[in-house]
Amino acid sequence: MQHVLIIHEVESYPAWKVVFDQAADIRKRTGEISFQFLRYDNDANNIVHFSEWSSLDNARRFFESPELVEIRKKAGEKAPGFIYLHEIEHGVL
């Protein structure tokens, strides 16, 4: 599996989440399979976004697209940091 880890610093999580949800069709169409959010313990507006993708090429094309830059502005998001990851092992205890 291919994953992307993103750290989002946002102005307001509830407002950001509305815009994120509105982009669900775009995300699905470009290859996002699933996502998970976590927040910093001491800062509700620093969001860790962990998502699974059909390919890292699809993820890069999406995250680097001009369309997404506009979506980020609308959502009140500051410059996110992206880490592209290949899964090498998965386990459950």
N, C-alpha and C positions, 0 to 999 in steps of 0.2 A: 504494500500500500504506500501511497504517497500522501504526505501531510504538509501542512503549512502552519507555522506558529507565528502569530501576529500579536504584537503589543500595541493596543490602541489607547491613546490618551484622548479622552473626549470631554467636551464641555459638560454634557449631561447624559448619563447612561440611558435614562428613559427616552429622551429625544433621539439619541443615536440609534437605539434599538428599533424605533418606528421606521427609520429610513432603512436600516438593515433588513427588516422584514419586507419592506416594499421591493427590495432587490432580489427576493427569493427566486423568481423566475429566471433572472439573468444568471444568478449563481448556479442554479441547477442546469441551465442550458450550457454553461461553459465548463461544467464538470465537477462542481462541488457535490460531494456525496453526503457528508454529514458535518456537523460542527458542534463545538462545546465552548461555553464561556466560563471563565473564572474571573474573579476580581481580586485585586490586591486586598489584603486584610485591612489595611488602614486607609484605603482610597478607593471609593466606589466608582470613580471615573477613570481608573486605569484598568483596562479590560485585557485579559489574556484570551485570545481567540485561537482555538485549536481546531483545524478542519481537515477532512479527508478529501482527496481529489482523485479523479480518474487518471490524471497525469500531472507532473510538475510543469510541463510545457503549457498545459491548459491553465493551470493556476497562475503562472507568470504572465501569460497573455491577459488574463482577467485583471490581475492586480496592477499591471502596468498600463492598462487601457485608459485613454482619455475619458471615457464614459465613467469609469470608477473614480477618477480624480474629481469629477464634478459631484458624484454621489457623496464622496468624503466631505467636500466643502459643505454640501447641504446638511450633512449629519453633524457638523461641528466637530470634526475629527482633526487632530493635529497630526503631523507626519508620523505614520506608523512604521514599525520595524518588522520586516519579514524574514523568516527563517524557513527555507525549503528543506524538507526532510524525507528520507527514504526509510521506511520501517524495516528493521532487520530482525526483530523478534517481538512477540506479543505473548503475554501470559496472564493468567488469572489465579489468584490464591484464595 
